[in-house]
Amino acid sequence: MFLDRVRIFVSAGRGGDGAATFRREAHVPRGGPDGGDGGRGGSIYLSVDPGQTTLRDFQHRHHFRAAPGGRGEGARKHGKAGEDLVLGVPPGTAVIDDGEAGLLADLVATDQRVIVARGGRGGLGNVHFATSTHQAPRHAQKGEPGEERWLHLELRLIADIGLVGLPNAGKSTLLAALTAARPKIASYPFTTLEPNLGVMDLGPGDDRHPTIADVPGLIEGASTGAGLGHAFLRHVERTRVLVHVVDGAARDAEWDRSVIRDELEAHDPALLGRPMLVVFNKIDLPAARDAWPAFAAARAAENLPVVAASAATGEGIDEVRVMLSELLPDASTLAEPPEPAGVVVHRIEPAGEGFTVSRDDDGFRVGGRRIERIAAQTDFENEESAARFQRDLARLGIDAELRRRGVAPGDTVRIGRVELEWEPEAWEA
């Protein structure tokens, strides 16, 4: 099964908790704090694997989690970092965030990779919180939660040559004639419901081995989603050369040609600027032979290369091969991914200590990357840690803003994933 669109959930590893420990050595009755930091949680990457051609690995598994970081220990021992998780995807995979971030990456080159969920930072051990006036802190940070998000993966085949045409034009037969591929072939429309790939041998002395994609047939209105619509058009966006296969024995071959041209233009006008070869297929049939002269003259008027062939009998196939070799770039260019080049979108993490306070039906919500991180790394079961969190609320101005908004005893205050109950006495700075 050819799988070209999936939705997956990725969850990076949580950072390890910092340790709140003290030196315990002979002849050192009051050893100072020596709690080590927690290890960073594992991150999740998507990396291009040239050996893959579909997203089949994600067919039955949709949730992926990286390993958490290890806890810090005494004697300032740092926790072990969580192992990163690398997921292989085929060349041509677009990575789209299910939320507001949009496109994260367009992966086309071998070994190109993008981080899609960053592991949480490890919590600091109590050794970091010792001061001249507070020499035995029992406060240590919890590990930061790892990033998590839903992603859409969308494969757009990277092929040097794309075969386009109406259903039953003979694209699959032509693919089989030009390559060693053996796609499903029959004399009825929509035999091809998923793309087929093949590799073409251009002949002795030519070391280029272009790939050919035969994708599902277009129908009128495909650019707006009719029939197999976008599922087809997505796969011709990256091709270097388009081969328009026309059923020469059709009732109106010229109309068939215009339908494909119009749908390509409606999807992306730039597609009409690609090198194109028109193959007038089924020339072995009488109806095609009769229509060929007028069809060839029309293509000459458009200055488009055209060749009459029969994919079924092999007539004209060598000429198709020669004409394609002339349209393709040299071997060094062919070895590189076709345009558009892959891209990784780098989004700058907002800085500063800004926050928002909003009220909903059942309490208050405080937003802001800084305060959400502080809340996630606070151990509220530890009185010293809870008191430190209260001081942070006051320092950042959040305490005053909540009071201004009318927070009352017993109200729920949510900060990131943390849910707290407002108690004025406990929240005093």
C-alpha positions as CSV (number, residue, x, y, z in Angstrom):
1,M,0.0,0.0,0.0
2,F,1.3,3.5,-0.9
3,L,0.8,5.8,2.0
4,D,1.5,9.5,1.4
5,R,-0.3,11.3,4.2
6,V,-0.3,10.5,7.9
7,R,-0.9,12.3,11.2
8,I,1.4,11.5,14.1
9,F,1.9,12.6,17.7
10,V,5.4,13.3,19.0
11,S,6.4,13.8,22.6
12,A,9.9,14.6,23.6
13,G,11.4,13.3,26.9
14,R,11.0,15.1,30.1
15,G,14.1,16.5,31.8
16,G,15.4,14.7,34.9
17,D,14.8,16.2,38.3
18,G,17.6,17.9,40.1
19,A,18.7,16.4,43.4
20,A,18.4,18.0,46.8
21,T,21.2,16.2,48.7
22,F,23.9,17.2,51.1
23,R,27.5,15.9,51.6
24,R,27.7,13.0,54.0
25,E,31.3,12.4,54.9
26,A,33.2,11.3,57.9
27,H,34.4,14.3,60.0
28,V,32.2,16.6,58.0
29,P,29.1,16.9,60.3
30,R,27.5,19.8,58.3
31,G,28.2,19.1,54.7
32,G,26.9,21.6,52.2
33,P,24.5,20.9,49.3
34,D,25.8,18.7,46.6
35,G,22.7,17.8,44.5
36,G,23.5,17.2,40.9
37,D,21.4,18.4,37.9
38,G,18.9,16.3,36.0
39,G,19.7,15.2,32.4
40,R,18.1,16.7,29.4
41,G,15.2,14.7,27.9
42,G,15.5,13.1,24.5
43,S,14.4,15.0,21.5
44,I,12.6,13.7,18.4
45,Y,14.0,14.2,14.9
46,L,12.7,13.4,11.4
47,S,15.5,12.4,9.1
48,V,15.5,11.7,5.3
49,D,16.1,8.0,4.6
50,P,16.6,7.5,0.8
51,G,15.7,3.9,1.1
52,Q,12.1,4.7,1.9
53,T,9.5,5.6,-0.7
54,T,6.3,5.8,1.3
55,L,5.1,6.7,4.8
56,R,4.2,3.1,5.5
57,D,6.2,3.0,8.7
58,F,3.6,5.3,10.2
59,Q,0.6,3.2,9.1
60,H,-0.1,1.4,12.3
61,R,1.9,3.5,14.8
62,H,1.0,7.1,15.3
63,H,2.5,8.0,18.8
64,F,6.2,8.4,19.4
65,R,7.9,9.3,22.7
66,A,11.6,10.0,23.4
67,A,13.3,8.8,26.6
68,P,13.3,11.1,29.7
69,G,16.5,12.4,31.3
70,G,17.9,10.8,34.4
71,R,17.6,12.2,37.9
72,G,20.5,14.1,39.4
73,E,22.3,12.5,42.3
74,G,24.4,13.4,45.3
75,A,28.1,14.3,44.9
76,R,27.0,16.6,42.1
77,K,26.4,13.7,39.8
78,H,24.6,14.8,36.6
79,G,21.7,12.7,35.4
80,K,22.0,10.9,32.1
81,A,20.6,12.6,29.1
82,G,17.6,10.9,27.5
83,E,18.3,9.1,24.2
84,D,17.1,11.0,21.1
85,L,14.5,9.4,18.8
86,V,15.2,9.6,15.1
87,L,12.3,8.7,12.7
88,G,13.2,8.0,9.1
89,V,11.0,9.5,6.4
90,P,11.3,9.3,2.6
91,P,12.7,12.1,0.5
92,G,10.1,14.7,-0.4
93,T,8.3,14.7,3.0
94,A,6.7,18.0,4.1
95,V,6.3,18.3,7.9
96,I,3.4,20.4,9.0
97,D,2.5,21.4,12.5
98,D,-1.1,20.7,13.4
99,G,-1.3,23.9,15.3
100,E,-0.5,27.4,14.3
101,A,3.2,26.9,13.4
102,G,2.4,25.6,9.9
103,L,5.2,24.2,7.8
104,L,8.2,23.1,9.9
105,A,10.3,21.5,7.2
106,D,10.4,20.3,3.6
107,L,12.8,17.4,3.6
108,V,14.3,16.3,0.3
109,A,18.1,15.8,0.7
110,T,19.7,12.6,2.0
111,D,20.3,12.8,5.8
112,Q,18.6,16.2,6.0
113,R,16.9,16.3,9.4
114,V,14.7,18.5,11.6
115,I,13.9,18.5,15.3
116,V,10.2,18.3,15.7
117,A,10.0,18.0,19.6
118,R,12.7,19.3,21.8
119,G,13.6,17.5,25.0
120,G,12.9,19.2,28.3
121,R,15.8,20.7,30.2
122,G,17.0,18.9,33.4
123,G,16.2,20.5,36.7
124,L,19.0,22.2,38.7
125,G,20.2,20.5,41.8
126,N,20.2,22.3,45.2
127,V,23.9,23.2,44.9
128,H,22.8,26.0,42.6
129,F,20.6,27.7,45.2
130,A,23.0,28.1,48.0
131,T,23.7,31.6,49.1
132,S,25.7,33.3,51.9
133,T,22.4,33.7,53.9
134,H,20.8,30.4,52.9
135,Q,23.6,27.8,52.9
136,A,21.4,24.6,53.1
137,P,18.7,24.9,50.5
138,R,16.4,22.0,50.2
139,H,15.0,23.4,46.9
140,A,15.9,21.7,43.6
141,Q,14.1,22.0,40.3
142,K,12.0,19.4,38.6
143,G,12.8,18.5,35.1
144,E,11.1,20.5,32.3
145,P,8.4,18.7,30.3
146,G,9.4,17.9,26.7
147,E,7.7,19.5,23.8
148,E,4.8,17.6,22.2
149,R,2.7,18.2,19.2
150,W,0.6,16.6,16.4
151,L,2.2,16.6,13.0
152,H,0.9,16.0,9.5
153,L,3.5,14.3,7.2
154,E,2.8,14.7,3.5
155,L,4.8,13.0,0.9
156,R,5.4,14.6,-2.5
157,L,7.3,12.2,-4.6
158,I,10.7,13.2,-5.8
159,A,10.9,11.8,-9.3
160,D,12.9,13.0,-12.3
161,I,10.0,12.3,-14.8
162,G,6.3,12.4,-14.1
163,L,3.8,10.7,-16.3
164,V,0.5,12.7,-16.5
165,G,-2.7,12.0,-18.4
166,L,-6.3,11.0,-18.2
167,P,-7.4,7.6,-16.8
168,N,-6.7,4.8,-19.3
169,A,-4.3,6.8,-21.4
170,G,-1.7,4.1,-21.0
171,K,0.7,5.6,-18.4
172,S,1.3,2.4,-16.5
173,T,1.9,0.5,-19.8
174,L,4.4,3.2,-20.8
175,L,6.1,3.0,-17.4
176,A,6.5,-0.8,-17.8
177,A,7.9,-0.3,-21.3
178,L,10.5,2.2,-20.2
179,T,11.6,0.6,-17.0
180,A,11.6,-2.7,-15.1
181,A,8.6,-1.6,-13.1
182,R,5.5,-3.9,-13.3
183,P,2.5,-1.8,-12.3
184,K,-1.0,-3.1,-12.4
185,I,-2.3,-2.7,-16.0
186,A,-5.8,-3.2,-17.4
187,S,-7.9,-1.6,-20.1
188,Y,-10.3,0.3,-17.8
189,P,-10.0,3.7,-16.1
190,F,-8.5,4.2,-12.7
191,T,-6.4,1.0,-12.6
192,T,-3.7,3.1,-11.0
193,L,-4.9,4.3,-7.6
194,E,-1.5,5.0,-6.2
195,P,1.8,6.2,-7.7
196,N,4.2,3.7,-9.2
197,L,7.9,4.3,-9.5
198,G,10.4,3.0,-11.9
199,V,14.1,3.6,-12.9
200,M,14.9,4.1,-16.6
201,D,18.0,3.0,-18.4
202,L,18.9,5.6,-21.0
203,G,21.1,3.2,-23.0
204,P,24.8,2.3,-23.4
205,G,27.2,5.1,-22.5
206,D,24.7,7.1,-20.5
207,D,25.3,6.7,-16.7
208,R,22.1,8.6,-15.8
209,H,19.3,6.6,-14.2
210,P,16.3,8.9,-13.9
211,T,13.3,7.8,-11.8
212,I,9.8,7.9,-13.4
213,A,6.6,8.3,-11.4
214,D,3.3,7.1,-12.9
215,V,0.6,8.6,-10.7
216,P,-3.2,8.3,-10.7
217,G,-5.0,9.7,-13.7
218,L,-6.4,13.2,-13.8
219,I,-10.0,14.1,-14.6
220,E,-11.5,17.5,-15.3
221,G,-11.7,19.5,-12.1
222,A,-8.8,17.7,-10.4
223,S,-7.2,21.0,-9.4
224,T,-10.2,21.7,-7.2
225,G,-10.1,18.2,-5.7
226,A,-12.3,16.3,-8.1
227,G,-11.6,12.6,-8.5
228,L,-8.1,11.8,-7.2
229,G,-7.4,15.6,-7.5
230,H,-4.8,16.9,-5.1
231,A,-3.6,13.3,-4.3
232,F,-2.3,13.3,-7.9
233,L,-1.2,16.9,-8.4
234,R,0.9,16.9,-5.2
235,H,3.2,14.3,-6.7
236,V,4.1,16.2,-9.9
237,E,5.3,19.4,-8.1
238,R,8.9,18.2,-7.8
239,T,9.4,16.5,-11.2
240,R,12.0,17.8,-13.6
241,V,10.2,16.7,-16.8
242,L,6.6,16.0,-17.4
243,V,5.4,13.4,-19.9
244,H,1.9,14.0,-21.0
245,V,0.5,10.6,-22.2
246,V,-2.5,11.1,-24.6
247,D,-4.8,8.2,-25.7
248,G,-4.4,8.6,-29.4
249,A,-7.5,6.4,-30.0
250,A,-9.7,8.5,-27.8
251,R,-12.8,10.2,-29.2
252,D,-11.2,13.6,-29.0
253,A,-7.4,13.4,-28.3
254,E,-7.1,17.2,-28.5
255,W,-9.7,17.7,-25.8
256,D,-7.9,15.2,-23.6
257,R,-4.7,17.2,-24.1
258,S,-6.4,20.5,-23.1
259,V,-7.9,19.0,-20.0
260,I,-4.5,18.0,-18.6
261,R,-2.9,21.3,-19.6
262,D,-5.7,23.3,-17.9
263,E,-5.6,21.3,-14.7
264,L,-1.8,21.6,-14.4
265,E,-2.1,25.4,-14.9
266,A,-4.9,25.7,-12.3
267,H,-2.9,23.8,-9.7
268,D,0.4,25.6,-10.4
269,P,1.1,27.7,-13.5
270,A,4.8,27.0,-13.1
271,L,4.2,23.4,-14.1
272,L,3.6,24.5,-17.7
273,G,7.1,25.9,-17.7
274,R,8.7,22.5,-17.0
275,P,10.2,20.6,-19.9
276,M,7.4,18.5,-21.3
277,L,7.2,15.7,-23.8
278,V,3.8,14.7,-25.3
279,V,3.5,11.0,-26.0
280,F,0.7,10.2,-28.5
281,N,0.0,6.7,-27.3
282,K,-1.7,3.7,-28.9
283,I,-0.4,4.5,-32.4
284,D,-0.9,0.9,-33.3
285,L,-4.7,1.4,-33.4
286,P,-6.3,2.7,-36.6
287,A,-8.2,5.6,-34.9
288,A,-4.9,6.8,-33.5
289,R,-3.1,6.7,-36.8
290,D,-5.9,8.7,-38.4
291,A,-5.8,11.4,-35.7
292,W,-2.0,11.6,-35.5
293,P,-1.2,14.2,-38.3
294,A,-3.6,16.8,-37.0
295,F,-2.4,16.3,-33.4
296,A,1.3,16.5,-34.4
297,A,0.7,19.7,-36.3
298,A,-1.1,21.3,-33.2
299,R,1.9,20.4,-31.0
300,A,4.3,21.8,-33.5
301,A,2.4,25.1,-33.4
302,E,2.8,25.1,-29.6
303,N,6.5,24.3,-30.1
304,L,6.1,21.2,-27.9
305,P,8.0,18.0,-28.6
306,V,5.7,15.2,-29.4
307,V,6.2,11.5,-30.4
308,A,3.9,8.8,-31.6
309,A,4.3,5.5,-29.8
310,S,2.6,2.3,-28.7
311,A,3.5,1.3,-25.1
312,A,1.7,-2.0,-25.7
313,T,3.7,-3.1,-28.8
314,G,6.9,-1.1,-28.2
315,E,6.6,1.0,-31.3
316,G,8.3,4.4,-30.8
317,I,9.5,3.6,-27.3
318,D,13.2,4.0,-28.2
319,E,12.4,7.5,-29.6
320,V,10.6,8.3,-26.4
321,R,13.8,7.3,-24.5
322,V,16.0,9.4,-26.7
323,M,13.8,12.5,-26.4
324,L,13.7,12.2,-22.6
325,S,17.5,11.9,-22.4
326,E,17.7,15.2,-24.3
327,L,15.2,16.9,-21.8
328,L,17.0,15.7,-18.7
329,P,19.9,17.5,-17.1
330,D,23.4,16.1,-16.8
331,A,24.4,13.4,-14.3
332,S,25.7,15.8,-11.7
333,T,22.5,17.8,-11.6
334,L,20.4,14.7,-11.7
335,A,22.2,13.5,-8.6
336,E,20.8,16.5,-6.6
337,P,17.2,16.7,-5.4
338,P,15.0,18.5,-7.9
339,E,13.5,21.9,-7.0
340,P,12.1,23.1,-4.8
341,A,15.1,22.5,-2.5
342,G,14.4,21.3,1.0
343,V,13.9,23.8,3.7
344,V,13.8,23.8,7.5
345,V,11.9,26.6,9.1
346,H,13.7,28.0,12.1
347,R,11.3,29.7,14.6
348,I,12.9,32.0,17.2
349,E,11.8,31.3,20.7
350,P,10.3,34.5,22.1
351,A,12.5,36.0,24.8
352,G,11.6,38.1,27.9
353,E,9.3,37.5,30.9
354,G,6.0,38.6,29.4
355,F,2.8,36.9,30.6
356,T,-1.0,37.0,30.1
357,V,-3.8,36.6,32.6
358,S,-7.2,35.6,31.4
359,R,-10.4,34.6,33.1
360,D,-12.6,31.7,32.1
361,D,-15.7,30.0,33.5
362,D,-13.9,28.0,36.2
363,G,-10.9,30.1,37.2
364,F,-7.9,32.0,35.8
365,R,-5.2,31.0,33.3
366,V,-1.7,32.5,33.3
367,G,0.3,32.2,30.1
368,G,3.9,33.0,29.3
369,R,6.8,30.8,28.4
370,R,8.9,31.9,31.4
371,I,6.3,31.4,34.1
372,E,5.0,28.2,32.6
373,R,8.5,26.8,32.7
374,I,9.0,27.9,36.3
375,A,5.7,26.2,37.3
376,A,6.5,23.0,35.5
377,Q,9.9,22.8,37.3
378,T,8.5,23.6,40.8
379,D,8.0,20.8,43.4
380,F,4.9,22.1,45.2
381,E,5.2,19.3,47.8
382,N,8.4,21.0,48.9
383,E,7.6,24.1,51.1
384,E,10.9,25.8,50.1
385,S,10.2,25.3,46.4
386,A,6.6,26.5,46.7
387,A,7.7,29.6,48.6
388,R,10.3,30.3,45.9
389,F,7.5,30.0,43.2
390,Q,5.4,32.5,45.2
391,R,8.3,35.0,45.1
392,D,8.6,34.5,41.3
393,L,4.9,35.3,40.9
394,A,5.5,38.6,42.8
395,R,8.7,39.4,41.0
396,L,7.1,39.0,37.6
397,G,4.0,41.0,38.5
398,I,1.7,38.1,38.1
399,D,0.5,38.1,41.7
400,A,-0.6,41.8,41.4
401,E,-2.3,41.2,38.1
402,L,-4.3,38.3,39.5
403,R,-5.4,40.4,42.4
404,R,-6.4,43.2,40.0
405,R,-8.5,40.7,38.0
406,G,-10.4,39.8,41.2
407,V,-9.0,36.4,42.1
408,A,-10.7,35.1,45.2
409,P,-9.8,32.4,47.8
410,G,-10.6,28.9,46.3
411,D,-10.3,30.1,42.7
412,T,-8.4,27.8,40.3
413,V,-5.3,29.2,38.7
414,R,-3.8,27.3,35.8
415,I,-0.3,27.9,34.6
416,G,0.7,25.6,31.7
417,R,-0.1,22.1,32.9
418,V,-0.1,23.1,36.5
419,E,-3.4,23.7,38.3
420,L,-3.3,25.5,41.7
421,E,-5.9,26.8,44.2
422,W,-5.6,30.4,45.2
423,E,-5.0,30.8,49.0
424,P,-4.1,34.4,49.9
425,E,-2.1,33.5,52.9
426,A,0.0,30.9,51.1
427,W,0.5,33.2,48.1
428,E,1.9,36.1,50.0
429,A,5.4,37.0,48.9
